[in-house]
Amino acid sequence: MDIRTEGLVRFDRLGMHHRQLQKHRRKLLDIRNIMSSMKTLAAIETHKLERGIASQQLLVQSIEDMAADFLSFFPQAFPELKAPTDVVIVIGSERGFCGDFNDRIVRELDQRFTETEQAADVVAVGNKLEPLLQESPNQIAFVRGADVTEEIVSVLDSLATALGSHRQASSLCVLHHDFQTNEVATAVLLPPFGQATLRPPDFSTPPLLNLPTMEFFLELIDHYLFTALHRILHLSLMAENQHRIQHLERATNHLDDRTEELGHRINTLRQEEIIEEIEVILLNATTGLT
């Protein structure tokens, strides 16, 4: 192979490598744009959720205050606790790109129930939890989670259906992410009202009821469970979107670094390509003179 042919081969090889790197860089830029759009959508969702969470907390608090007032005058209405039948709701994500969001929920469930050999019926909310819980010894029912705020009411309906076979349960708790603490929290919903049952009366006269005592209290519990679950699903979806923003932020930063590195390599290859092109031109000119 003469010098001119060898130069042409090097020039073609550099050109091919240059085009491959450019193609790879364009793909990374496309992925980066998609991730940036996903991050923007997650940020929009957090703004939507922020508006409702504070008011939901006030609503739950008002129901607990009502229950405390009621029970201070009618303590006999509180059901007698039987041997605990544990039902656990674990709330994960319906979609991915949220880091270790689901893994942390599963670890908390394992520590509380699997490792302690305490039996529990589990209702798992979120499609991404299903593959993580396939080996769990607990009896598990799966419920589709919410992608956006507007789907939370549908999730509540599905939860009501899933919990229909556990009406005799005396213990119900929810494992979920709390965006305010960035930790996995445990909310005990049954027995209901928590410390509200221990509060002294705020009034001197009992409340005037239009329903029999037990009927009123059972309806109040139903209302409390619905409202508390509604709030918890909002808290979890808020935390999920915050995890997604952080995860995508790290991913886009990594892609930016990789794209910048490829840009430097492309520029270097282009310089080498130009040098090879000049050398080939000079060789051709020299061959023409001889």
N, C-alpha and C positions, 0 to 999 in steps of 0.2 A: 504494500500500500504506500503510495507516494505521499509527500508532505501535504499537498493540496487536498487529496482525498481524505486523509486523516483529519485535516482541519474541518472539512465539511461534515464528517461524521461527528466530531465533537460539537460543532455548531448545532446539528440536528438534535443531538442528545440533550444539550442544554435547553434548546427550544421546547422539546417535549417535556422535560422536567419543569420548566417554567410554566407551561400551560397546565400541567397537573396541579401545581401549587396554587395557581390562580383559581382553578376549578374548585379545589378544596377550600380555599379562602372564601369564595362566594357561597359555598354551602354553609360554612360556619356563620357568615353574616346573615344568611336566611334563618338559620336556627336562632341566632341572637335576636333577630327581629320578632320571631314568634314568641320567644321567652319574654321579651320586653312587653309584648302585648298581653301575655298572660299575667305578668306582674302588675300591669296597669289595671286589668280587670279585677285582680285580687284587691288592689288598693281601693277601687270603686266600691267593692263589696263591703270592705271594712267601714267605709263612710256610711253606707246604708245601715249596717248593723249597729253602729254607735248610737244612732238616733233612738233605737228601741230598747236597748239594754237597760238604761237607767230607769225608764218608766216601768219596765217589767219588774225590776227589783222593788220598786215602790209598791207595785201591785201584790207581789208575793208577801212583802212585809205587812201590808194592810190585811191580807187574809190571815196571816199568823197572829196579828193583833186581835182580829175578830175571834179566832179560835181560842186565844188566851182568855179573852173576856167571857166567852161562852163556857169554857171548861172551869173557870173559877167559880161559877155558879152551878154547873151541872157536871161535876167530875165523874159521876157514874156513867156518863155517856161514852167515856173513853173505853174502847174495847179491851177486854182482858187478853193479855198477850199469851199466846200458846207457844209450843216449841217452835223455834224459828225455822221457817222455810225460806231459804235465801233465793232471791231473784236479783240478778245484777244486770244492769244495762251498761254496756260499754260503747262509747261513742268515738268512732274513728272518722275516716274521710271517705268520701265517695270517689274522689279523684286523687291522683298522685301529685308529684312535684311539691311535697310538703315535708321533706327531710325525714326525721325519725318520729314524726307525729304519731303514727300508728304503732310503731315498735314500743314506744313508751307506754302506751295504753295497755298493750299485751303484757309487758313486763310487770306493770302494776297489778293486773288481773292474776298473773301467775303467782306473784308474791303473796297476795291476799287469800287466794283460794286453792290454787294447785299445789303450791309448796307446803301449805298448812294442812292439806288433805281435807279441807272443808268443802263439802258438796255445795254446788250452786247451779241454778239454771241461769244461763246467760242469754241475753238478747243483744246481739251485736249490730250496731248501726253503722253502715258504711261498707261499700263493696270491697275496699282495700283491706278490711280486717279479715275477710273470709279465708284467703290463703294462709294467713298468719295463725289462724285458730283451728286449722284442720286437725292438728294432733292433740288438741286440748281434750282432757278427760271429762270436762263439763258438758252437759247437754246444752246445745247452742241453737238458737233460732236467729236467722239473718234477716235484717231489714235494710232496705235501700236508704242511703243517706241523702242529705240535701246538697246540691251543687250551689244553689243560690238561696238567698233569704226567702224568696217567694215559695220555695218548696218545703219549708219547715212544717207548715200545717199538714201537708201530705204525709210527712214523716211521722207526725203525731198520730195521724189516723192509723198508719201501719203499726205503730207501737201499741196503740190501744187494742188492735186485733191480736198482735203477738202476745200481749199480756192477758188476754181474755181467758186463757187456760190456767192462769195463776191467781185467780181471784181469792184463793184461800191463803195466799202468801202473807206472812206477818212481817217479813223483812224485805225491803226493796231499796237498793242503793244504786247510784249512778256514778261510774267512773268517766271523767271527762277532763279535757284540757280547760284551764281557766286562763284567759289571756291576761288578766290582771296580775297574776302571780307567775305566769309562765311555768306552771307546775300541773301535774295531774291531780285533780281534786276529787274528793268523794262526797257526794251529796246523799244523805240518808232521807228518803221520802216516806218510808214506812218503818217504824211507827211515825205517824205524821207530826209535823209542827215543832219537832225538836224541843228546845228549851221553853217554848211558849207555854207548854203544859204546866210549867213550874212557877209561872209568874203569879203574883198576888192580884186580886181584882182591882181594876182602876175605877170602878163605879160602885155605888152603894146598893143599887137595885139591879136585879137580873134583867137581861134583855127580853123584850117582848117577842115571842116567836109565833109565826103563823103556821108552823108545821110541828108535828110531834118531835120531841127532843132527838131521838135516834135518827129519824128521817132527815132532819135538818143537818145533823152532824155528818152523816154519810154523804150527803150532797156537798157539804163543805169540803170534805176530804177529796171527793172527785174533782171539785173545782180547784183545790190546792194542787193536786197531782198534775192536772192539765197545765196550770199556770207555771208551776215550778219546772216541769219538763220543757215547756215552751222557752222559758228563760235559759235553761241549761243548754238547749240546742243552739240558741243564739250565741251563748258564751263559747261553745265548742267551735261553731262555724267561724266566729271571729278569730279565735286562736289558730284555727286551721289556715285561714287566709294570711294571718301574720307569719306563720311558719312558711307558707308558700312564698310570700314576698321575700323573706330572708333567704330561703333556699334558692330562689331564682336570682336574687341579687348576687349571691356567691357564684352561681353558674354563669351569669352574664359577665361578671368580672373575670372569671377564668377564660371565657370565650374571647373577651377583649384582649387579654394577655396573649392568648394563642394566636388571634388574628394579627396582632401587632408583630409577634414573632415571625409569622408567615410573611407579613409585609416586608420585613427586613430581609428575609431569605429571598423573596421574589426580587427585591431591588438588587441584591447581590448577584443573583443569577442573571438578571437583565444586564448588569454591568459586564459580567463575564461573557454574556452572549454578544454584546456590542464589540467587546475586544476580539472575540473569535471572528466576528463578521468582518472587522477591519483587517485582521490577519489574513482571512481568506481573500479579501479584495486585493490586498498587497501581494499575496502569492500569485493570484491570477494576473495581476499587472506585471509582476516579475516574469512569469511564464510567457506572457505576451511579448515582452521585450526580447526574450531570448529566442 
